[in-house]
Amino acid sequence: MQFIDKVLINYAAVMNLPKDLALKGNNFSNAATAFFIAYLIAEVPNVYLLQKAPAAKWLGLNVTLWGV
């Protein structure tokens, strides 16, 4: 799942997402960078809560929230 999240933005670039959204120059790279920075920041509390909460409940909540 994590692999898919990380590479989907690159697949979107291949499928003409920058052209469809009229992204010029480095705008697509900036969007990808912002995504990865947010992903990195979100990992810290996620790992902390995974250690403190029961794994089945925390991971189940994560899957449910990602699906929403």
All heavy atoms as TSV, in Angstrom:
chain	resi	resn	atom	element	x	y	z
A	1	MET	N	N	0.823	-1.180	0.000
A	1	MET	CA	C	0.000	0.000	0.000
A	1	MET	C	C	0.875	1.255	0.000
A	1	MET	O	O	0.612	2.191	-0.737
A	1	MET	CB	C	-0.918	-0.025	1.217
A	1	MET	CG	C	-1.863	1.105	1.253
A	1	MET	SD	S	-3.122	0.928	0.015
A	1	MET	CE	C	-4.522	1.378	0.922
A	2	GLN	N	N	1.900	1.261	0.832
A	2	GLN	CA	C	2.766	2.429	0.899
A	2	GLN	C	C	3.467	2.645	-0.442
A	2	GLN	O	O	3.603	3.781	-0.895
A	2	GLN	CB	C	3.794	2.252	2.006
A	2	GLN	CG	C	4.726	3.427	2.164
A	2	GLN	CD	C	5.753	3.200	3.238
A	2	GLN	OE1	O	5.947	2.082	3.697
A	2	GLN	NE2	N	6.427	4.225	3.641
A	3	PHE	N	N	3.879	1.583	-1.085
A	3	PHE	CA	C	4.534	1.690	-2.388
A	3	PHE	C	C	3.596	2.325	-3.403
A	3	PHE	O	O	3.997	3.203	-4.164
A	3	PHE	CB	C	4.983	0.305	-2.864
A	3	PHE	CG	C	5.542	0.308	-4.251
A	3	PHE	CD1	C	6.816	0.798	-4.488
A	3	PHE	CD2	C	4.802	-0.171	-5.314
A	3	PHE	CE1	C	7.341	0.810	-5.764
A	3	PHE	CE2	C	5.319	-0.164	-6.593
A	3	PHE	CZ	C	6.598	0.326	-6.819
A	4	ILE	N	N	2.346	1.907	-3.390
A	4	ILE	CA	C	1.361	2.446	-4.337
A	4	ILE	C	C	1.162	3.937	-4.083
A	4	ILE	O	O	1.122	4.733	-5.031
A	4	ILE	CB	C	0.034	1.681	-4.237
A	4	ILE	CG1	C	0.220	0.258	-4.743
A	4	ILE	CG2	C	-1.064	2.382	-5.019
A	4	ILE	CD1	C	-0.975	-0.634	-4.507
A	5	ASP	N	N	1.068	4.339	-2.821
A	5	ASP	CA	C	0.895	5.752	-2.504
A	5	ASP	C	C	2.062	6.589	-3.023
A	5	ASP	O	O	1.880	7.697	-3.509
A	5	ASP	CB	C	0.767	5.961	-0.999
A	5	ASP	CG	C	-0.559	5.492	-0.451
A	5	ASP	OD1	O	-1.504	5.361	-1.245
A	5	ASP	OD2	O	-0.640	5.266	0.757
A	6	LYS	N	N	3.268	6.047	-2.916
A	6	LYS	CA	C	4.447	6.808	-3.303
A	6	LYS	C	C	4.625	6.906	-4.811
A	6	LYS	O	O	5.154	7.891	-5.303
A	6	LYS	CB	C	5.694	6.195	-2.682
A	6	LYS	CG	C	5.784	6.435	-1.193
A	6	LYS	CD	C	7.055	5.880	-0.640
A	6	LYS	CE	C	7.156	6.161	0.854
A	6	LYS	NZ	N	8.392	5.657	1.418
A	7	VAL	N	N	4.231	5.905	-5.545
A	7	VAL	CA	C	4.483	5.928	-6.986
A	7	VAL	C	C	3.296	6.401	-7.808
A	7	VAL	O	O	3.456	6.684	-8.990
A	7	VAL	CB	C	4.960	4.555	-7.509
A	7	VAL	CG1	C	6.255	4.142	-6.861
A	7	VAL	CG2	C	3.906	3.503	-7.354
A	8	LEU	N	N	2.131	6.527	-7.225
A	8	LEU	CA	C	0.973	6.961	-8.008
A	8	LEU	C	C	1.149	8.352	-8.603
A	8	LEU	O	O	0.697	8.616	-9.714
A	8	LEU	CB	C	-0.298	6.918	-7.162
A	8	LEU	CG	C	-0.981	5.565	-7.107
A	8	LEU	CD1	C	-2.237	5.635	-6.271
A	8	LEU	CD2	C	-1.285	5.025	-8.470
A	9	ILE	N	N	1.803	9.237	-7.892
A	9	ILE	CA	C	1.998	10.575	-8.438
A	9	ILE	C	C	2.909	10.529	-9.662
A	9	ILE	O	O	2.740	11.278	-10.615
A	9	ILE	CB	C	2.514	11.552	-7.362
A	9	ILE	CG1	C	2.326	12.981	-7.831
A	9	ILE	CG2	C	3.933	11.275	-6.979
A	9	ILE	CD1	C	2.261	13.987	-6.735
A	10	ASN	N	N	3.852	9.600	-9.681
A	10	ASN	CA	C	4.715	9.441	-10.853
A	10	ASN	C	C	3.943	8.818	-12.011
A	10	ASN	O	O	4.155	9.197	-13.177
A	10	ASN	CB	C	5.938	8.599	-10.503
A	10	ASN	CG	C	6.791	9.282	-9.454
A	10	ASN	OD1	O	6.977	10.483	-9.491
A	10	ASN	ND2	N	7.285	8.509	-8.514
A	11	TYR	N	N	3.076	7.876	-11.735
A	11	TYR	CA	C	2.223	7.318	-12.787
A	11	TYR	C	C	1.303	8.397	-13.358
A	11	TYR	O	O	1.049	8.435	-14.554
A	11	TYR	CB	C	1.386	6.157	-12.266
A	11	TYR	CG	C	2.157	4.898	-11.997
A	11	TYR	CD1	C	1.825	4.080	-10.924
A	11	TYR	CD2	C	3.210	4.498	-12.797
A	11	TYR	CE1	C	2.527	2.919	-10.661
A	11	TYR	CE2	C	3.913	3.342	-12.543
A	11	TYR	CZ	C	3.573	2.553	-11.477
A	11	TYR	OH	O	4.267	1.404	-11.225
A	12	ALA	N	N	0.831	9.279	-12.490
A	12	ALA	CA	C	-0.032	10.358	-12.947
A	12	ALA	C	C	0.727	11.283	-13.901
A	12	ALA	O	O	0.155	11.781	-14.871
A	12	ALA	CB	C	-0.568	11.146	-11.758
A	13	ALA	N	N	1.996	11.498	-13.654
A	13	ALA	CA	C	2.802	12.339	-14.541
A	13	ALA	C	C	2.918	11.703	-15.919
A	13	ALA	O	O	2.851	12.395	-16.938
A	13	ALA	CB	C	4.183	12.569	-13.945
A	14	VAL	N	N	3.065	10.400	-15.962
A	14	VAL	CA	C	3.168	9.699	-17.233
A	14	VAL	C	C	1.841	9.745	-17.987
A	14	VAL	O	O	1.814	9.795	-19.215
A	14	VAL	CB	C	3.618	8.233	-16.998
A	14	VAL	CG1	C	3.565	7.427	-18.272
A	14	VAL	CG2	C	5.011	8.206	-16.398
A	15	MET	N	N	0.744	9.777	-17.260
A	15	MET	CA	C	-0.589	9.761	-17.881
A	15	MET	C	C	-1.121	11.173	-18.157
A	15	MET	O	O	-2.317	11.380	-18.253
A	15	MET	CB	C	-1.566	8.994	-16.993
A	15	MET	CG	C	-1.139	7.580	-16.706
A	15	MET	SD	S	-0.863	6.618	-18.170
A	15	MET	CE	C	-2.477	5.971	-18.418
A	16	ASN	N	N	-0.238	12.143	-18.282
A	16	ASN	CA	C	-0.566	13.518	-18.679
A	16	ASN	C	C	-1.324	14.323	-17.629
A	16	ASN	O	O	-2.045	15.257	-17.988
A	16	ASN	CB	C	-1.328	13.555	-20.002
A	16	ASN	CG	C	-0.454	13.141	-21.154
A	16	ASN	OD1	O	0.732	13.434	-21.166
A	16	ASN	ND2	N	-1.032	12.440	-22.113
A	17	LEU	N	N	-1.178	14.016	-16.368
A	17	LEU	CA	C	-1.825	14.824	-15.336
A	17	LEU	C	C	-1.347	16.273	-15.357
A	17	LEU	O	O	-2.176	17.184	-15.262
A	17	LEU	CB	C	-1.629	14.219	-13.948
A	17	LEU	CG	C	-2.297	14.967	-12.808
A	17	LEU	CD1	C	-3.803	14.866	-12.925
A	17	LEU	CD2	C	-1.836	14.436	-11.479
A	18	PRO	N	N	-0.037	16.531	-15.514
A	18	PRO	CA	C	0.388	17.941	-15.553
A	18	PRO	C	C	-0.270	18.721	-16.696
A	18	PRO	O	O	-0.642	19.881	-16.526
A	18	PRO	CB	C	1.902	17.857	-15.747
A	18	PRO	CG	C	2.281	16.527	-15.213
A	18	PRO	CD	C	1.107	15.633	-15.514
A	19	LYS	N	N	-0.435	18.080	-17.840
A	19	LYS	CA	C	-1.078	18.751	-18.968
A	19	LYS	C	C	-2.559	19.001	-18.670
A	19	LYS	O	O	-3.079	20.081	-18.951
A	19	LYS	CB	C	-0.935	17.904	-20.223
A	19	LYS	CG	C	-1.542	18.515	-21.456
A	19	LYS	CD	C	-1.360	17.596	-22.643
A	19	LYS	CE	C	-2.099	18.134	-23.854
A	19	LYS	NZ	N	-2.079	17.196	-24.964
A	20	ASP	N	N	-3.232	18.008	-18.087
A	20	ASP	CA	C	-4.653	18.155	-17.779
A	20	ASP	C	C	-4.911	19.254	-16.748
A	20	ASP	O	O	-5.944	19.919	-16.792
A	20	ASP	CB	C	-5.233	16.835	-17.279
A	20	ASP	CG	C	-5.269	15.760	-18.351
A	20	ASP	OD1	O	-5.168	16.115	-19.549
A	20	ASP	OD2	O	-5.387	14.575	-17.998
A	21	LEU	N	N	-3.981	19.420	-15.815
A	21	LEU	CA	C	-4.141	20.440	-14.770
A	21	LEU	C	C	-3.441	21.749	-15.112
A	21	LEU	O	O	-3.404	22.658	-14.287
A	21	LEU	CB	C	-3.607	19.906	-13.441
A	21	LEU	CG	C	-4.346	18.714	-12.853
A	21	LEU	CD1	C	-3.680	18.250	-11.570
A	21	LEU	CD2	C	-5.802	19.041	-12.614
A	22	ALA	N	N	-2.887	21.831	-16.317
A	22	ALA	CA	C	-2.182	23.027	-16.789
A	22	ALA	C	C	-1.042	23.411	-15.853
A	22	ALA	O	O	-0.845	24.583	-15.529
A	22	ALA	CB	C	-3.144	24.191	-16.978
A	23	LEU	N	N	-0.265	22.414	-15.416
A	23	LEU	CA	C	0.888	22.679	-14.573
A	23	LEU	C	C	2.080	22.994	-15.464
A	23	LEU	O	O	2.400	22.251	-16.379
A	23	LEU	CB	C	1.199	21.458	-13.699
A	23	LEU	CG	C	0.113	21.058	-12.710
A	23	LEU	CD1	C	0.496	19.781	-12.000
A	23	LEU	CD2	C	-0.140	22.155	-11.705
A	24	LYS	N	N	2.732	24.102	-15.210
A	24	LYS	CA	C	3.861	24.548	-16.012
A	24	LYS	C	C	5.145	24.505	-15.197
A	24	LYS	O	O	5.120	24.683	-13.981
A	24	LYS	CB	C	3.636	25.980	-16.500
A	24	LYS	CG	C	2.362	26.187	-17.268
A	24	LYS	CD	C	2.466	25.616	-18.642
A	24	LYS	CE	C	1.215	25.980	-19.431
A	24	LYS	NZ	N	0.727	24.937	-20.248
A	25	GLY	N	N	6.243	24.299	-15.857
A	25	GLY	CA	C	7.550	24.358	-15.211
A	25	GLY	C	C	7.691	23.356	-14.079
A	25	GLY	O	O	7.465	22.161	-14.254
A	26	ASN	N	N	8.038	23.860	-12.933
A	26	ASN	CA	C	8.280	23.006	-11.764
A	26	ASN	C	C	7.041	22.792	-10.898
A	26	ASN	O	O	7.155	22.246	-9.802
A	26	ASN	CB	C	9.388	23.600	-10.898
A	26	ASN	CG	C	10.747	23.471	-11.535
A	26	ASN	OD1	O	10.969	22.582	-12.358
A	26	ASN	ND2	N	11.653	24.353	-11.175
A	27	ASN	N	N	5.877	23.216	-11.340
A	27	ASN	CA	C	4.675	23.097	-10.513
A	27	ASN	C	C	4.375	21.649	-10.140
A	27	ASN	O	O	3.975	21.366	-9.009
A	27	ASN	CB	C	3.466	23.711	-11.207
A	27	ASN	CG	C	3.529	25.214	-11.238
A	27	ASN	OD1	O	4.313	25.830	-10.530
A	27	ASN	ND2	N	2.705	25.815	-12.075
A	28	PHE	N	N	4.541	20.721	-11.087
A	28	PHE	CA	C	4.278	19.319	-10.769
A	28	PHE	C	C	5.301	18.790	-9.767
A	28	PHE	O	O	4.947	18.078	-8.825
A	28	PHE	CB	C	4.277	18.455	-12.030
A	28	PHE	CG	C	3.895	17.035	-11.769
A	28	PHE	CD1	C	2.565	16.689	-11.603
A	28	PHE	CD2	C	4.854	16.044	-11.645
A	28	PHE	CE1	C	2.198	15.389	-11.330
A	28	PHE	CE2	C	4.498	14.744	-11.385
A	28	PHE	CZ	C	3.168	14.412	-11.231
A	29	SER	N	N	6.566	19.162	-9.950
A	29	SER	CA	C	7.609	18.741	-9.002
A	29	SER	C	C	7.352	19.311	-7.617
A	29	SER	O	O	7.561	18.629	-6.609
A	29	SER	CB	C	8.982	19.184	-9.498
A	29	SER	OG	O	9.288	18.543	-10.700
A	30	ASN	N	N	6.901	20.555	-7.565
A	30	ASN	CA	C	6.574	21.163	-6.271
A	30	ASN	C	C	5.409	20.443	-5.605
A	30	ASN	O	O	5.415	20.236	-4.386
A	30	ASN	CB	C	6.256	22.641	-6.447
A	30	ASN	CG	C	7.456	23.445	-6.865
A	30	ASN	OD1	O	8.590	23.015	-6.695
A	30	ASN	ND2	N	7.207	24.602	-7.445
A	31	ALA	N	N	4.416	20.050	-6.381
A	31	ALA	CA	C	3.281	19.310	-5.825
A	31	ALA	C	C	3.729	17.953	-5.304
A	31	ALA	O	O	3.307	17.516	-4.229
A	31	ALA	CB	C	2.191	19.146	-6.878
A	32	ALA	N	N	4.589	17.278	-6.056
A	32	ALA	CA	C	5.102	15.978	-5.614
A	32	ALA	C	C	5.929	16.132	-4.342
A	32	ALA	O	O	5.828	15.314	-3.418
A	32	ALA	CB	C	5.933	15.332	-6.716
A	33	THR	N	N	6.742	17.174	-4.278
A	33	THR	CA	C	7.549	17.421	-3.083
A	33	THR	C	C	6.667	17.697	-1.876
A	33	THR	O	O	6.910	17.170	-0.782
A	33	THR	CB	C	8.503	18.604	-3.322
A	33	THR	OG1	O	9.354	18.286	-4.427
A	33	THR	CG2	C	9.341	18.894	-2.097
A	34	ALA	N	N	5.624	18.499	-2.059
A	34	ALA	CA	C	4.702	18.786	-0.954
A	34	ALA	C	C	4.025	17.507	-0.475
A	34	ALA	O	O	3.844	17.307	0.736
A	34	ALA	CB	C	3.660	19.812	-1.397
A	35	PHE	N	N	3.659	16.634	-1.408
A	35	PHE	CA	C	3.042	15.363	-1.032
A	35	PHE	C	C	3.989	14.528	-0.182
A	35	PHE	O	O	3.600	13.986	0.851
A	35	PHE	CB	C	2.647	14.584	-2.292
A	35	PHE	CG	C	2.207	13.177	-2.011
A	35	PHE	CD1	C	0.947	12.922	-1.513
A	35	PHE	CD2	C	3.067	12.115	-2.226
A	35	PHE	CE1	C	0.540	11.629	-1.242
A	35	PHE	CE2	C	2.672	10.823	-1.962
A	35	PHE	CZ	C	1.405	10.577	-1.468
A	36	PHE	N	N	5.254	14.417	-0.605
A	36	PHE	CA	C	6.199	13.591	0.133
A	36	PHE	C	C	6.557	14.190	1.486
A	36	PHE	O	O	6.761	13.463	2.459
A	36	PHE	CB	C	7.458	13.337	-0.697
A	36	PHE	CG	C	7.225	12.355	-1.808
A	36	PHE	CD1	C	7.367	12.732	-3.127
A	36	PHE	CD2	C	6.838	11.054	-1.537
A	36	PHE	CE1	C	7.141	11.835	-4.151
A	36	PHE	CE2	C	6.608	10.146	-2.543
A	36	PHE	CZ	C	6.763	10.531	-3.862
A	37	ILE	N	N	6.616	15.509	1.584
A	37	ILE	CA	C	6.875	16.142	2.886
A	37	ILE	C	C	5.713	15.878	3.834
A	37	ILE	O	O	5.920	15.529	4.999
A	37	ILE	CB	C	7.144	17.649	2.714
A	37	ILE	CG1	C	8.496	17.860	2.047
A	37	ILE	CG2	C	7.080	18.374	4.045
A	37	ILE	CD1	C	8.776	19.287	1.638
A	38	ALA	N	N	4.489	16.029	3.342
A	38	ALA	CA	C	3.318	15.741	4.177
A	38	ALA	C	C	3.293	14.275	4.590
A	38	ALA	O	O	2.955	13.941	5.733
A	38	ALA	CB	C	2.042	16.105	3.423
A	39	TYR	N	N	3.658	13.398	3.672
A	39	TYR	CA	C	3.704	11.965	3.961
A	39	TYR	C	C	4.723	11.676	5.055
A	39	TYR	O	O	4.470	10.902	5.980
A	39	TYR	CB	C	4.067	11.219	2.673
A	39	TYR	CG	C	3.755	9.756	2.688
A	39	TYR	CD1	C	2.523	9.285	2.301
A	39	TYR	CD2	C	4.714	8.832	3.082
A	39	TYR	CE1	C	2.228	7.943	2.301
A	39	TYR	CE2	C	4.434	7.484	3.092
A	39	TYR	CZ	C	3.199	7.049	2.701
A	39	TYR	OH	O	2.923	5.714	2.709
A	40	LEU	N	N	5.883	12.309	4.962
A	40	LEU	CA	C	6.935	12.116	5.963
A	40	LEU	C	C	6.496	12.628	7.331
A	40	LEU	O	O	6.714	11.970	8.349
A	40	LEU	CB	C	8.207	12.833	5.513
A	40	LEU	CG	C	9.410	12.722	6.425
A	40	LEU	CD1	C	9.870	11.268	6.513
A	40	LEU	CD2	C	10.527	13.596	5.921
A	41	ILE	N	N	5.858	13.794	7.372
A	41	ILE	CA	C	5.384	14.358	8.638
A	41	ILE	C	C	4.306	13.474	9.257
A	41	ILE	O	O	4.266	13.278	10.472
A	41	ILE	CB	C	4.879	15.795	8.422
A	41	ILE	CG1	C	6.062	16.710	8.097
A	41	ILE	CG2	C	4.118	16.302	9.630
A	41	ILE	CD1	C	5.663	18.090	7.633
A	42	ALA	N	N	3.436	12.902	8.425
A	42	ALA	CA	C	2.353	12.056	8.936
A	42	ALA	C	C	2.859	10.714	9.446
A	42	ALA	O	O	2.198	10.073	10.265
A	42	ALA	CB	C	1.308	11.834	7.841
A	43	GLU	N	N	4.031	10.291	8.989
A	43	GLU	CA	C	4.566	9.004	9.430
A	43	GLU	C	C	4.949	9.006	10.908
A	43	GLU	O	O	4.815	7.988	11.578
A	43	GLU	CB	C	5.795	8.624	8.596
A	43	GLU	CG	C	5.458	8.065	7.244
A	43	GLU	CD	C	4.743	6.744	7.316
A	43	GLU	OE1	O	5.164	5.859	8.084
A	43	GLU	OE2	O	3.742	6.597	6.608
A	44	VAL	N	N	5.433	10.134	11.416
A	44	VAL	CA	C	5.903	10.185	12.804
A	44	VAL	C	C	4.781	9.873	13.794
A	44	VAL	O	O	4.915	8.952	14.609
A	44	VAL	CB	C	6.579	11.540	13.097
A	44	VAL	CG1	C	6.952	11.649	14.562
A	44	VAL	CG2	C	7.806	11.716	12.223
A	45	PRO	N	N	3.645	10.580	13.761
A	45	PRO	CA	C	2.586	10.223	14.709
A	45	PRO	C	C	1.977	8.848	14.420
A	45	PRO	O	O	1.524	8.170	15.344
A	45	PRO	CB	C	1.541	11.325	14.551
A	45	PRO	CG	C	1.879	12.053	13.319
A	45	PRO	CD	C	3.299	11.780	13.001
A	46	ASN	N	N	1.978	8.445	13.164
A	46	ASN	CA	C	1.433	7.138	12.819
A	46	ASN	C	C	2.237	6.017	13.484
A	46	ASN	O	O	1.674	5.106	14.080
A	46	ASN	CB	C	1.409	6.956	11.307
A	46	ASN	CG	C	0.739	5.670	10.907
A	46	ASN	OD1	O	-0.226	5.245	11.513
A	46	ASN	ND2	N	1.258	5.054	9.874
A	47	VAL	N	N	3.559	6.100	13.407
A	47	VAL	CA	C	4.403	5.074	14.021
A	47	VAL	C	C	4.282	5.118	15.542
A	47	VAL	O	O	4.221	4.075	16.199
A	47	VAL	CB	C	5.870	5.242	13.569
A	47	VAL	CG1	C	6.794	4.339	14.353
A	47	VAL	CG2	C	5.990	4.975	12.082
A	48	TYR	N	N	4.209	6.313	16.104
A	48	TYR	CA	C	4.052	6.446	17.545
A	48	TYR	C	C	2.745	5.802	18.009
A	48	TYR	O	O	2.723	5.021	18.966
A	48	TYR	CB	C	4.086	7.923	17.946
A	48	TYR	CG	C	3.820	8.143	19.412
A	48	TYR	CD1	C	4.806	7.892	20.356
A	48	TYR	CD2	C	2.577	8.570	19.861
A	48	TYR	CE1	C	4.564	8.075	21.706
A	48	TYR	CE2	C	2.318	8.759	21.202
A	48	TYR	CZ	C	3.320	8.514	22.122
A	48	TYR	OH	O	3.070	8.681	23.463
A	49	LEU	N	N	1.653	6.118	17.323
A	49	LEU	CA	C	0.358	5.559	17.713
A	49	LEU	C	C	0.286	4.062	17.462
A	49	LEU	O	O	-0.391	3.342	18.188
A	49	LEU	CB	C	-0.767	6.290	16.988
A	49	LEU	CG	C	-1.000	7.715	17.469
A	49	LEU	CD1	C	-1.971	8.437	16.546
A	49	LEU	CD2	C	-1.502	7.729	18.895
A	50	LEU	N	N	0.998	3.591	16.465
A	50	LEU	CA	C	1.034	2.151	16.203
A	50	LEU	C	C	1.694	1.408	17.364
A	50	LEU	O	O	1.315	0.292	17.692
A	50	LEU	CB	C	1.776	1.863	14.898
A	50	LEU	CG	C	1.823	0.419	14.442
A	50	LEU	CD1	C	0.418	-0.150	14.274
A	50	LEU	CD2	C	2.588	0.308	13.139
A	51	GLN	N	N	2.659	2.050	18.012
A	51	GLN	CA	C	3.319	1.430	19.163
A	51	GLN	C	C	2.463	1.521	20.420
A	51	GLN	O	O	2.557	0.655	21.293
A	51	GLN	CB	C	4.670	2.097	19.421
A	51	GLN	CG	C	5.667	1.825	18.320
A	51	GLN	CD	C	6.963	2.590	18.512
A	51	GLN	OE1	O	7.082	3.412	19.424
A	51	GLN	NE2	N	7.919	2.324	17.655
A	52	LYS	N	N	1.637	2.533	20.540
A	52	LYS	CA	C	0.842	2.742	21.755
A	52	LYS	C	C	-0.531	2.075	21.706
A	52	LYS	O	O	-1.043	1.653	22.725
A	52	LYS	CB	C	0.652	4.241	22.016
A	52	LYS	CG	C	1.941	4.976	22.274
A	52	LYS	CD	C	2.614	4.471	23.527
A	52	LYS	CE	C	3.912	5.208	23.785
A	52	LYS	NZ	N	4.641	4.679	24.916
A	53	ALA	N	N	-1.130	2.019	20.534
A	53	ALA	CA	C	-2.477	1.450	20.396
A	53	ALA	C	C	-2.378	0.002	19.912
A	53	ALA	O	O	-1.359	-0.391	19.346
A	53	ALA	CB	C	-3.287	2.277	19.400
A	54	PRO	N	N	-3.416	-0.780	20.135
A	54	PRO	CA	C	-3.417	-2.139	19.584
A	54	PRO	C	C	-3.313	-2.078	18.048
A	54	PRO	O	O	-4.019	-1.300	17.397
A	54	PRO	CB	C	-4.764	-2.714	20.006
A	54	PRO	CG	C	-5.207	-1.875	21.156
A	54	PRO	CD	C	-4.611	-0.517	20.942
A	55	ALA	N	N	-2.414	-2.870	17.514
A	55	ALA	CA	C	-2.114	-2.802	16.078
A	55	ALA	C	C	-3.352	-3.059	15.223
A	55	ALA	O	O	-3.583	-2.356	14.229
A	55	ALA	CB	C	-1.017	-3.795	15.728
A	56	ALA	N	N	-4.163	-4.034	15.577
A	56	ALA	CA	C	-5.329	-4.374	14.759
A	56	ALA	C	C	-6.307	-3.205	14.689
A	56	ALA	O	O	-6.833	-2.887	13.615
A	56	ALA	CB	C	-6.023	-5.604	15.314
A	57	LYS	N	N	-6.536	-2.556	15.810
A	57	LYS	CA	C	-7.479	-1.432	15.817
A	57	LYS	C	C	-6.913	-0.226	15.074
A	57	LYS	O	O	-7.609	0.434	14.303
A	57	LYS	CB	C	-7.839	-1.056	17.249
A	57	LYS	CG	C	-8.700	-2.086	17.915
A	57	LYS	CD	C	-9.112	-1.669	19.286
A	57	LYS	CE	C	-9.976	-2.770	19.899
A	57	LYS	NZ	N	-10.436	-2.430	21.232
A	58	TRP	N	N	-5.631	0.089	15.301
A	58	TRP	CA	C	-5.031	1.252	14.657
A	58	TRP	C	C	-4.934	1.060	13.142
A	58	TRP	O	O	-5.263	1.957	12.370
A	58	TRP	CB	C	-3.664	1.542	15.252
A	58	TRP	CG	C	-3.006	2.702	14.595
A	58	TRP	CD1	C	-1.871	2.696	13.861
A	58	TRP	CD2	C	-3.463	4.061	14.601
A	58	TRP	NE1	N	-1.596	3.949	13.409
A	58	TRP	CE2	C	-2.567	4.816	13.840
A	58	TRP	CE3	C	-4.561	4.699	15.155
A	58	TRP	CZ2	C	-2.719	6.184	13.630
A	58	TRP	CZ3	C	-4.712	6.059	14.944
A	58	TRP	CH2	C	-3.802	6.781	14.194
A	59	LEU	N	N	-4.485	-0.105	12.709
A	59	LEU	CA	C	-4.376	-0.353	11.277
A	59	LEU	C	C	-5.751	-0.428	10.618
A	59	LEU	O	O	-5.929	0.037	9.495
A	59	LEU	CB	C	-3.571	-1.628	11.017
A	59	LEU	CG	C	-2.094	-1.532	11.430
A	59	LEU	CD1	C	-1.408	-2.880	11.259
A	59	LEU	CD2	C	-1.376	-0.447	10.667
A	60	GLY	N	N	-6.713	-0.988	11.311
A	60	GLY	CA	C	-8.079	-1.016	10.792
A	60	GLY	C	C	-8.639	0.388	10.621
A	60	GLY	O	O	-9.292	0.686	9.622
A	61	LEU	N	N	-8.362	1.256	11.589
A	61	LEU	CA	C	-8.795	2.652	11.488
A	61	LEU	C	C	-8.096	3.351	10.325
A	61	LEU	O	O	-8.723	4.108	9.579
A	61	LEU	CB	C	-8.512	3.387	12.797
A	61	LEU	CG	C	-8.900	4.862	12.834
A	61	LEU	CD1	C	-10.417	5.011	12.724
A	61	LEU	CD2	C	-8.389	5.501	14.105
A	62	ASN	N	N	-6.810	3.088	10.155
A	62	ASN	CA	C	-6.075	3.681	9.033
A	62	ASN	C	C	-6.661	3.271	7.690
A	62	ASN	O	O	-6.850	4.100	6.806
A	62	ASN	CB	C	-4.602	3.278	9.071
A	62	ASN	CG	C	-3.791	4.174	9.946
A	62	ASN	OD1	O	-4.122	5.326	10.159
A	62	ASN	ND2	N	-2.699	3.654	10.463
A	63	VAL	N	N	-6.949	2.001	7.537
A	63	VAL	CA	C	-7.520	1.511	6.278
A	63	VAL	C	C	-8.872	2.153	6.033
A	63	VAL	O	O	-9.189	2.580	4.914
A	63	VAL	CB	C	-7.612	-0.026	6.284
A	63	VAL	CG1	C	-8.425	-0.537	5.119
A	63	VAL	CG2	C	-6.218	-0.639	6.280
A	64	THR	N	N	-9.667	2.258	7.079
A	64	THR	CA	C	-10.993	2.859	6.941
A	64	THR	C	C	-10.897	4.336	6.560
A	64	THR	O	O	-11.585	4.803	5.660
A	64	THR	CB	C	-11.774	2.719	8.257
A	64	THR	OG1	O	-11.878	1.328	8.582
A	64	THR	CG2	C	-13.159	3.321	8.133
A	65	LEU	N	N	-10.001	5.068	7.227
A	65	LEU	CA	C	-9.866	6.490	6.935
A	65	LEU	C	C	-9.285	6.735	5.550
A	65	LEU	O	O	-9.657	7.702	4.887
A	65	LEU	CB	C	-9.016	7.170	8.012
A	65	LEU	CG	C	-9.663	7.237	9.390
A	65	LEU	CD1	C	-8.711	7.855	10.410
A	65	LEU	CD2	C	-10.963	8.026	9.324
A	66	TRP	N	N	-8.358	5.901	5.097
A	66	TRP	CA	C	-7.825	6.053	3.748
A	66	TRP	C	C	-8.905	5.768	2.704
A	66	TRP	O	O	-8.875	6.323	1.620
A	66	TRP	CB	C	-6.641	5.128	3.505
A	66	TRP	CG	C	-5.327	5.718	3.893
A	66	TRP	CD1	C	-4.555	5.343	4.963
A	66	TRP	CD2	C	-4.616	6.788	3.267
A	66	TRP	NE1	N	-3.432	6.118	5.016
A	66	TRP	CE2	C	-3.445	7.012	3.975
A	66	TRP	CE3	C	-4.897	7.577	2.146
A	66	TRP	CZ2	C	-2.536	7.983	3.621
A	66	TRP	CZ3	C	-3.972	8.561	1.789
A	66	TRP	CH2	C	-2.806	8.741	2.529
A	67	GLY	N	N	-9.846	4.932	3.048
A	67	GLY	CA	C	-10.913	4.610	2.116
A	67	GLY	C	C	-11.962	5.699	2.004
A	67	GLY	O	O	-12.719	5.752	1.036
A	68	VAL	N	N	-12.015	6.568	2.992
A	68	VAL	CA	C	-13.015	7.649	2.982
A	68	VAL	C	C	-12.535	8.726	2.128
A	68	VAL	O	O	-12.401	9.271	1.321
A	68	VAL	CB	C	-13.242	8.196	4.402
A	68	VAL	CG1	C	-14.126	9.412	4.390
A	68	VAL	CG2	C	-13.817	7.128	5.272
